[in-house]
Amino acid sequence: MTQLAWGWLVPFAAGALVLAGGWWATWFLCDDAFIAFRYVGNAHDGLGLVWNQAPFAPVEGYSSFLWVVVLWGVWAVTGVPPPQSSNPLALLCGLLTLLLVARRLAVVLLPERAQRWRGWLSTVVLLGIAGNHTFVTWTSSGLETAMFGLWAVGWTLAATDARGRWTSRDLADLSTFAALAQLTRPDGALLVLATFAIALHRVVVGRELSFGGALRGLVPLLVPAVHLGWRRCYYGEWLPNTYYAKVTAAWPESGWRYLYCFLLEHGLWLWLLLAAGCAIAAVRHGGVLRALLVERFPATAAVGTWCAFVGYYTLVVGGDHFAWRPFAHLVPLLFVSALVMAGSLHWGPRLLLGGLVLFAVAANSFGWWFDHALRGREKDGFLRASTALPSPLGGLFHEWDRCRAWLRLRYVALPRGLHAETCAGQLRLLPERRAGQVQGLPDGHRAVYRTVAAGVVSWSLADVAILDGAGLNDWIVARHPTTQPGPTFDPNALRPLFPTFDRDGNQRLDSAEIAAAAIAMDLGERTGVLVSPAAWGELLLAICDRDRDGLDENEFLAATLELGNQRHMAHERTPPAGYFEALRPNVVFDGQRFVAVPGVAPLTDAQIVAVEADYRARLGRK
């Protein structure tokens, strides 16, 4: 076997096989992916990248321009629509990410004693990445996550390459990855800004590039600049509509819980210990500040970029509706950096290999266990790890239980199984995209349907105008000021009910008693959190049972307060009074099919234009 094959080809092949197997085992589509699919469908039908065809004003309810264009192109060339093409394309992006990592591992600096072990070390790293539940999950779903991850990892590897002098070609490679990332997701703007900073540094401080050479290297960034101008002209905004719909106010209370659960589930306490050891060693060695700010500035900029990225999602956005989706591309970078950091500490080959195996086990085990443990109760999206895991391991997860339960009640970090089951249920109802699925609609009448879950239904009802109550695809709803809900329950009124719920009279509510109370109190309907009664027991015990003996009266009242004044991730916007009513929704779902509501006057083009103009004016936009 040649050194080249063992250096990267065999490790890549091993990782590719594991990734393909994991992709097959966890394959799913999520409802949100069908939002982008609707835009692709309308473009494919010649209507443009719009949510509802004219005279509705164009709105950018997707945040994945390049992904949408690629799906559109694949459909046009091959005849394969997005629900069938998206996941194979995402898998391809995941495989290309592994290929980039494999090529880097073939040349990464290792201690001399570990050089002969490079193949084994590379294999462990690639298997660790390919076997990571988060990485595998987001090579599926129908979303653009894997594509963004490919560009993000490629950009980071280019920025941290321990090359000598930078050339225009090096900068052009970096700019290309940044441009592709920006076109795929708005988050790529951070990479574009960092690329400009690296170029300026290489010209002014490093003196490796001339000003003209730097400009030539930055040429690829003209493409996202053109797209930005097109967005402004076509949609009238600098940012996608989804940003305004989702980001209402900074939410660090959610963000730090999201980050904590990600760190614990992925064994990153080991990575943080290793990073701390490297930092101490670097400070003791001396010259670290000059290295970070001069010779290794591009790598410093890359690390700073991802720290800013994580900080933004933690302190401002509050995490994400999906479990770990924003951080999926960090998984390959964490594994590669673990090898690099351990190598910089001059670990012996056996210690290096053992440490990487330990990190892989810690980073990958919980995600697969949790996914499996939720089978049969996917829509609940929660269980207490502290009681489900064997002792004493479960004892490490009490705080995780509290944070994950808190997030679940607020529609944050929802796991793969929940999204998969929800979408599958919708597809059983609407398995195909076609016109004419609304029964009883008079000829010449425009079909209008109001919904909050705007994915599959919007794709399948191709000729129906969809009013998106969450605002992702509606300019007015996305900018309508949010109002905090009032308390869901009055503790004083609930206190006398505690003895009724305490069936065994032990002054404590166990999981079964809380489940019965959830039914009596109609918790699902009153909070908007639709889980089983048993799941309510798990959630409230996780959050409020500090002494782990069931909920006493005070803890029960604290739990009911926890259910009030809640924010719901990506579901905080609501339509202004009268807005949707003015657009005359005339389609309802009767439990089996979509039918037209008799007696609703047809909605004309002029009325649509007038209603949208009126409500835009009320929000300060002509």
C-alpha positions in Angstrom: 0.0 0.0 0.0 1.5 3.3 -1.0 2.2 6.1 1.5 -0.3 8.3 -0.4 -3.1 5.8 -0.2 -2.5 5.1 3.5 -2.1 8.9 4.1 -5.6 9.9 3.1 -7.3 7.6 0.7 -7.9 4.6 3.0 -9.0 6.8 6.0 -11.3 8.7 3.7 -12.8 5.5 2.3 -13.4 4.2 5.9 -15.1 7.5 6.9 -17.2 7.6 3.7 -18.6 4.1 4.3 -19.5 5.0 7.9 -21.1 8.3 6.9 -23.1 6.6 4.1 -24.4 4.0 6.6 -25.3 6.6 9.2 -27.0 8.7 6.5 -29.1 5.7 5.4 -30.0 4.9 9.0 -31.1 8.4 10.0 -32.5 9.7 6.6 -35.2 12.2 7.1 -36.8 15.3 5.8 -38.0 18.2 8.0 -41.0 20.4 7.4 -38.9 23.6 7.1 -37.0 22.1 4.1 -40.3 22.2 2.1 -40.3 26.0 2.5 -37.3 26.2 0.2 -38.8 23.6 -2.0 -41.8 25.8 -2.6 -39.6 28.6 -3.8 -37.8 26.1 -6.1 -41.2 24.8 -7.3 -42.4 28.3 -8.2 -39.2 29.1 -10.0 -39.4 25.8 -11.9 -43.0 26.8 -12.9 -41.7 30.2 -14.2 -43.1 32.3 -11.4 -39.7 33.4 -10.0 -38.2 32.8 -6.5 -41.4 33.8 -4.7 -43.6 32.4 -2.0 -46.9 33.4 -3.4 -47.2 34.4 -7.1 -47.9 37.9 -8.1 -49.6 40.2 -7.2 -48.4 39.1 -3.8 -45.1 41.0 -3.2 -41.9 38.9 -3.4 -40.5 37.9 0.0 -37.4 35.9 0.8 -38.6 33.3 3.2 -35.6 31.1 2.5 -32.1 31.8 3.8 -30.2 29.5 1.4 -29.9 31.1 -2.0 -27.2 28.8 -3.4 -29.0 25.7 -2.1 -32.2 26.8 -3.7 -30.5 27.5 -7.0 -28.8 24.1 -7.1 -32.0 22.3 -6.3 -33.7 24.3 -9.1 -30.9 23.4 -11.5 -30.9 19.7 -10.7 -34.7 19.6 -11.2 -34.4 21.4 -14.6 -31.6 19.1 -15.8 -32.6 15.7 -14.4 -36.3 16.0 -13.7 -35.7 15.0 -10.1 -37.6 17.4 -7.7 -36.2 18.7 -4.4 -37.7 16.1 -2.0 -35.8 13.4 -3.9 -32.6 15.2 -4.8 -31.9 17.2 -1.6 -30.7 14.5 0.7 -28.3 12.8 -1.9 -26.9 16.3 -2.5 -26.4 16.9 1.2 -24.7 13.5 1.5 -22.4 14.5 -1.3 -21.5 17.7 0.6 -20.7 15.6 3.7 -18.5 13.3 1.7 -16.6 16.2 0.1 -16.2 17.6 3.6 -14.6 14.4 4.7 -12.4 14.5 1.6 -11.1 18.0 2.5 -10.3 16.8 6.0 -8.6 13.7 4.8 -6.3 15.7 2.5 -5.4 18.0 5.3 -4.7 15.2 7.7 -2.2 13.7 5.1 0.0 16.8 5.6 -0.8 18.0 9.1 2.3 18.5 11.3 2.8 15.6 13.7 5.6 14.7 16.2 8.3 12.7 14.5 7.5 9.6 16.5 3.9 9.7 15.3 4.6 10.0 11.6 4.4 6.3 11.0 1.0 6.3 12.7 -0.5 9.0 10.5 -2.8 6.6 8.7 -4.2 5.2 11.9 -4.6 8.7 13.4 -6.3 10.0 10.3 -8.6 7.0 10.3 -9.7 7.6 13.9 -10.4 11.3 13.2 -12.4 10.6 10.0 -14.4 7.8 11.7 -15.0 10.1 14.6 -16.4 12.8 12.3 -18.4 10.4 10.1 -19.8 8.6 13.2 -20.9 11.7 15.0 -24.7 11.9 15.3 -24.9 15.6 14.7 -22.7 15.5 11.6 -24.6 12.6 10.2 -28.0 14.1 11.0 -27.3 17.2 8.9 -26.2 15.3 5.9 -29.9 14.7 5.6 -33.0 16.8 6.4 -33.4 18.5 3.0 -31.8 21.7 4.4 -28.7 23.4 3.2 -26.7 22.7 6.4 -24.3 20.2 4.8 -23.5 22.5 1.9 -22.7 25.4 4.3 -20.6 23.0 6.3 -18.6 22.1 3.2 -17.7 25.7 2.5 -17.1 26.5 6.2 -14.7 23.6 6.7 -12.9 24.4 3.4 -12.5 28.0 4.4 -11.2 27.2 7.8 -8.7 24.6 6.5 -7.5 27.2 3.9 -7.1 29.9 6.6 -5.2 27.6 9.0 -2.9 26.0 6.4 0.6 26.4 7.8 2.0 27.6 4.5 4.8 30.0 3.9 4.1 33.2 2.1 0.6 33.9 0.9 -0.1 34.4 -2.8 -3.0 35.8 -4.7 -4.0 32.2 -5.5 -4.1 31.3 -1.8 -6.3 34.3 -1.1 -8.5 33.5 -4.0 -9.1 30.0 -2.6 -10.0 31.5 0.7 -12.3 34.1 -1.0 -14.0 31.4 -3.0 -15.0 29.4 0.1 -16.2 32.5 1.8 -18.2 33.6 -1.2 -19.9 30.1 -1.5 -20.6 30.2 2.3 -22.2 33.6 2.0 -24.4 32.5 -0.9 -25.5 29.4 1.0 -26.3 31.1 4.3 -26.2 34.7 5.7 -23.8 33.4 8.4 -21.2 33.3 5.7 -20.9 37.1 6.0 -18.6 36.4 9.0 -16.3 34.5 6.7 -16.3 37.3 4.1 -15.4 39.9 6.7 -12.6 37.7 8.1 -11.3 37.1 4.6 -11.0 40.9 4.1 -9.2 41.2 7.4 -6.7 38.4 6.4 -6.1 40.1 3.0 -5.5 43.5 4.7 -3.2 41.9 7.2 -1.1 40.1 4.6 -0.7 43.4 2.7 0.0 45.8 5.6 1.7 43.6 8.3 2.9 40.5 6.6 3.9 42.4 3.4 3.4 39.2 1.5 0.9 40.5 -1.0 0.8 43.7 -3.0 -2.4 45.7 -3.0 -3.1 44.6 -6.5 -2.4 41.0 -5.7 -4.8 41.2 -2.8 -7.5 42.7 -5.0 -7.1 39.9 -7.5 -7.4 37.3 -4.7 -10.6 38.9 -3.5 -12.4 38.8 -6.9 -14.6 35.8 -5.9 -16.3 38.0 -3.3 -17.8 40.1 -6.1 -20.3 37.2 -6.6 -22.0 37.5 -3.1 -21.9 41.3 -3.5 -23.9 41.0 -6.8 -26.3 38.6 -5.0 -26.8 41.2 -2.2 -27.6 43.8 -4.7 -30.1 41.5 -6.4 -31.7 40.7 -3.1 -32.2 44.4 -2.4 -33.7 45.0 -5.8 -35.9 41.9 -6.0 -37.1 41.6 -2.4 -36.4 45.2 -1.1 -34.3 44.0 1.8 -30.6 43.5 2.7 -31.3 40.4 4.8 -33.7 37.4 4.3 -37.1 37.8 5.7 -36.4 34.8 8.0 -34.0 37.0 10.0 -36.7 39.5 11.0 -39.2 36.7 11.7 -36.8 34.7 14.0 -34.6 37.2 15.8 -36.9 39.4 17.9 -34.7 40.2 21.0 -31.5 38.9 22.4 -32.0 35.6 24.2 -28.9 34.6 26.2 -31.1 32.6 28.7 -31.8 30.2 25.9 -28.4 30.4 24.2 -26.3 29.4 27.1 -28.5 26.3 27.8 -28.2 25.4 24.1 -24.5 25.7 24.2 -24.1 23.8 27.5 -26.2 20.9 26.2 -24.1 20.8 23.0 -20.9 20.8 24.9 -22.0 18.0 27.3 -23.5 15.8 24.6 -20.4 16.1 22.4 -17.8 15.4 25.1 -16.3 18.8 24.6 -15.1 19.1 28.1 -12.2 16.9 26.9 -11.5 19.2 24.0 -11.6 22.2 26.3 -9.1 20.6 28.7 -6.8 19.9 25.7 -7.2 23.5 24.5 -6.3 24.8 28.0 -3.2 22.6 28.0 -2.1 24.0 24.7 -2.7 27.6 25.8 -0.6 27.1 28.9 2.2 25.4 26.9 2.2 28.2 24.3 2.4 30.9 27.0 5.3 29.1 28.7 7.1 28.8 25.4 6.9 32.5 24.7 6.4 34.6 21.6 2.8 33.5 21.4 1.4 37.0 21.0 3.6 37.7 18.0 2.7 34.4 16.4 -1.0 34.9 16.8 -1.0 38.5 15.5 1.7 38.2 12.8 2.8 34.8 11.4 -0.4 32.9 12.3 -2.9 35.7 12.0 -5.0 33.9 9.4 -5.5 31.0 11.8 -6.2 33.5 14.6 -8.8 35.2 12.4 -10.4 31.8 11.7 -10.6 30.9 15.4 -12.0 34.3 16.2 -14.6 34.0 13.4 -16.0 30.8 14.9 -15.9 32.2 18.4 -17.9 35.2 17.2 -20.3 32.8 15.4 -20.9 30.7 18.5 -21.2 33.8 20.6 -23.8 35.3 18.3 -26.0 32.2 18.4 -25.5 31.9 22.1 -26.0 35.5 23.2 -28.3 36.9 20.5 -30.3 34.2 18.7 -30.6 31.9 21.7 -29.5 28.7 19.8 -31.7 27.2 17.1 -35.1 25.5 16.6 -33.1 22.4 15.5 -30.8 20.5 17.7 -27.2 21.6 17.0 -27.8 22.5 13.3 -25.7 25.8 13.5 -22.8 23.9 15.1 -22.8 20.8 12.8 -19.8 22.2 10.7 -17.8 22.6 13.9 -17.7 18.9 14.4 -15.0 18.2 11.8 -13.0 21.2 13.0 -13.1 20.0 16.6 -11.7 16.6 15.6 -9.0 18.0 13.4 -8.0 20.6 16.0 -7.9 17.9 18.7 -5.2 16.0 16.7 -3.3 19.2 16.0 -3.3 20.3 19.6 -2.4 16.9 21.0 0.4 16.7 18.4 1.7 20.2 19.4 2.1 18.8 23.0 4.4 16.1 21.6 2.3 13.2 22.7 3.6 9.8 21.8 1.7 7.9 19.1 -0.1 5.5 21.4 -1.2 8.4 23.6 -2.3 10.3 20.6 -4.3 7.4 19.3 -5.8 6.6 22.6 -6.8 10.2 23.3 -8.5 10.5 19.9 -10.4 7.3 20.5 -11.5 8.6 23.9 -12.7 11.9 22.4 -14.6 10.1 19.6 -16.4 7.9 22.1 -17.3 10.9 24.3 -18.3 13.0 21.3 -20.4 10.4 19.6 -22.0 8.1 22.1 -24.7 10.2 23.6 -26.2 11.5 20.4 -26.9 8.0 19.1 -28.2 6.8 22.5 -30.6 9.7 22.8 -31.9 9.2 19.2 -32.5 5.5 19.9 -34.0 6.2 23.3 -36.6 8.5 21.8 -38.0 5.9 19.4 -41.7 5.5 19.9 -42.0 8.9 21.5 -40.4 11.1 18.9 -43.0 13.8 19.1 -42.3 14.3 22.8 -38.7 15.1 21.9 -37.5 14.7 25.5 -36.7 12.2 28.2 -34.7 12.5 31.4 -31.2 11.1 30.8 -30.5 11.1 34.5 -33.1 8.3 35.0 -32.8 6.6 31.6 -29.0 6.1 31.7 -27.5 3.6 34.1 -26.1 4.7 37.4 -23.7 6.4 38.1 -23.6 7.8 34.6 -27.1 9.2 34.8 -26.1 11.3 37.8 -24.0 13.5 35.6 -27.1 14.6 33.6 -29.4 16.2 36.1 -28.4 19.7 34.9 -28.7 18.5 31.3 -32.2 17.4 32.1 -33.2 20.8 33.4 -31.6 22.7 30.5 -33.0 20.3 27.8 -36.5 20.4 29.3 -36.4 24.2 29.5 -35.4 24.3 25.8 -38.1 21.8 24.8 -40.8 23.9 26.3 -39.6 26.9 24.1 -39.2 25.0 20.9 -35.4 25.1 21.0 -33.0 22.2 20.1 -35.8 19.9 19.0 -34.2 16.5 18.1 -34.1 14.8 14.7 -36.8 12.2 15.5 -39.4 14.9 16.3 -38.8 16.7 13.0 -38.7 13.4 11.1 -42.0 12.2 12.5 -43.8 15.5 12.1 -42.8 15.8 8.5 -43.5 12.2 7.7 -47.1 12.7 9.1 -47.6 15.7 6.8 -46.3 13.7 3.8 -48.7 10.9 4.5 -51.5 13.5 4.2 -50.0 15.3 1.2 -47.6 12.9 -0.6 -47.3 14.8 -3.9 -47.2 18.3 -5.3 -49.9 19.2 -7.7 -52.6 21.8 -8.4 -56.3 21.2 -7.8 -56.1 19.5 -4.4 -58.7 21.9 -2.8 -62.1 20.4 -3.0 -65.1 22.5 -3.9 -63.3 25.7 -5.0 -65.4 27.6 -7.5 -63.9 28.3 -10.9 -61.9 31.5 -11.0 -61.6 31.8 -7.2 -58.1 32.2 -5.7 -57.4 29.6 -3.0 -56.0 31.1 0.2 -54.9 28.9 3.2 -53.7 30.1 6.6 -51.2 28.0 8.6 -48.3 28.1 11.0 -46.5 24.9 9.9 -45.9 26.2 6.4 -43.6 23.5 4.9 -45.1 20.4 3.4 -48.5 22.0 2.9 -47.0 24.9 1.0 -45.1 22.6 -1.3 -48.0 20.2 -2.0 -50.7 22.8 -2.5 -48.9 24.3 -5.4 -51.7 26.6 -6.6 -52.8 27.8 -3.2 -51.7 31.2 -1.7 -50.3 30.3 1.7 -50.5 32.8 4.6 -47.6 32.0 7.0 -48.7 32.8 10.5 -45.1 32.5 11.9 -44.0 35.2 9.5 -41.1 33.4 7.9 -42.6 34.0 4.5 -44.6 37.2 5.2 -43.0 40.6 5.3 -45.7 42.1 7.5 -46.0 39.3 10.1 -42.1 39.2 10.3 -42.1 42.8 11.4 -45.2 43.0 13.5 -44.1 43.8 17.1 -44.2 40.9 19.4 -46.0 40.9 22.8 -45.1 38.8 25.8 -48.0 36.5 26.8 -49.4 36.9 30.2 -49.2 34.2 32.9 -50.8 30.9 31.8 -51.9 29.9 35.3 -52.8 31.6 38.5 -50.8 29.9 41.3 -53.3 31.0 43.9 -56.1 29.2 42.0 -54.0 26.1 41.5 -52.9 25.7 45.1 -56.2 24.2 46.3 -56.0 21.7 43.5 -52.8 20.2 44.6 -54.4 17.6 47.0 -56.7 16.5 44.1 -53.6 15.8 41.9 -51.8 14.1 44.8 -53.6 10.8 44.5 -51.5 8.8 47.0 -51.5 11.7 49.6 -47.7 11.7 50.1 -47.4 15.4 49.5 -45.5 14.8 46.3 -46.5 14.5 42.7 -44.7 11.7 40.7 -44.6 11.4 37.0 -47.9 9.6 36.7 -49.7 12.1 38.9 -48.3 15.0 36.9 -49.4 13.3 33.7 -53.0 13.1 35.0 -52.7 16.8 36.1 -51.6 17.8 32.6 -54.7 16.3 31.2 -56.9 18.0 33.7 -55.2 21.3 33.2 -55.1 21.0 29.4 -51.4 21.9 29.4 -50.9 21.2 25.7 -53.6 23.5 24.5 -52.8 26.3 27.0 -49.1 26.4 26.4 -48.8 25.4 22.8 -46.4 22.6 23.7 -48.0 19.5 22.2 -46.5 16.5 24.0 -47.9 13.4 25.6 -49.1 13.5 29.3 -46.2 11.2 30.2 -43.8 13.7 28.7 -45.3 16.5 30.9 -44.3 14.5 33.9 -40.7 14.1 32.6 -40.5 17.8 31.7 -41.8 19.3 34.9 -39.8 16.9 37.1 -36.7 17.7 35.2 -37.1 21.5 35.6 -38.5 21.8 39.1 -37.8 18.7 41.1 -34.5 19.9 42.7 -34.5 17.3 45.5 -35.5 14.5 43.2 -38.4 13.1 45.3 -41.3 14.4 43.2 -42.9 17.8 43.1 -44.1 19.2 46.4 -46.7 21.9 46.5 -44.3 24.8 46.1 -42.4 23.0 43.3 -45.6 22.3 41.5 -46.6 26.0 41.6 -43.1 26.9 40.4 -43.6 24.5 37.6 -46.8 26.1 36.5 -45.1 29.5 36.6 -42.4 28.1 34.4 -45.1 27.4 31.8 -46.1 31.1 31.6 -44.5 34.0 29.8 -42.7 31.7 27.4 -40.9 32.6 24.2 -41.1 30.1 21.4 -38.1 29.9 19.1 -39.1 31.0 15.5 -42.8 31.2 16.6 -43.0 34.5 18.3 -44.4 36.6 15.5 -48.2 36.9 15.0 -50.2 38.6 12.3 -51.5 42.1 13.1 -55.2 42.3 13.8 -57.3 42.1 10.7 -54.4 41.4 8.3 -55.0 37.8 7.4 -58.8 38.3 7.6 -58.5 41.0 4.9 -56.8 38.4 2.6 -59.9 36.2 3.0 -58.5 32.7 3.6 -61.1 30.4 2.1 -59.5 26.9 2.5 -59.7 24.7 5.6 -58.6 21.2 6.4 -61.5 19.1 7.6 -59.4 16.3 9.0 -59.1 14.3 5.8 -58.8 16.8 3.0 -58.6 20.5 2.1 -61.9 22.0 1.2 -63.1 25.4 0.1 -65.2 27.5 2.6 -68.5 28.4 0.9 -69.6 32.0 0.8 -66.2 33.7 0.9 -66.0 36.5 -1.7 -63.1 36.0 -4.2 -59.9 37.9 -3.5 -58.9 40.1 -6.4 -55.4 41.2 -7.4 -56.2 44.8 -6.6 -57.3 43.9 -3.1 -54.1 41.9 -2.4 -52.0 44.9 -3.5 -54.1 47.3 -1.4 -54.0 45.1 1.8 -50.2 44.6 1.7 -49.6 48.3 1.0 -51.9 49.3 3.8 -50.2 47.1 6.4 -46.7 48.0 5.2 -47.6 51.6 5.7 -48.8 50.9 9.2 -45.4 49.4 9.9 -43.6 52.4 8.5 -42.7 51.1 5.0 -44.3 52.3 1.8 
